[in-house]
Amino acid sequence: MQDSPANLVKLTETFVALLRAKPRSKPVDVELFFADHSKLISKMARVETTQCSMELIKDSFEVLNSIRADFGANTVHDL
């Protein structure tokens, strides 16, 4: 991921952190999740939103909101 755009890295790391219900994820976590499409889809199907704390959701929202413009989306100001 060293050649990947920084905000794409932020996006995928935040997505994987939410899937794992962990406050942080690293590039290796992203690589492991995206290495096997069927495992990623399986995890996405099994994840429960209640596994994530509100703190994790708010932190992730802030990260994603800060990079929305790079992906052609408008900024959302509240959760």
Summary of the structure (lengths in Angstrom):
residues: 79
radius of gyration: 12.9
end to end distance: 29.5
largest distance: 34.6
contacts: 174
relative contact order: 0.16
helix: 70%
strand: 0%
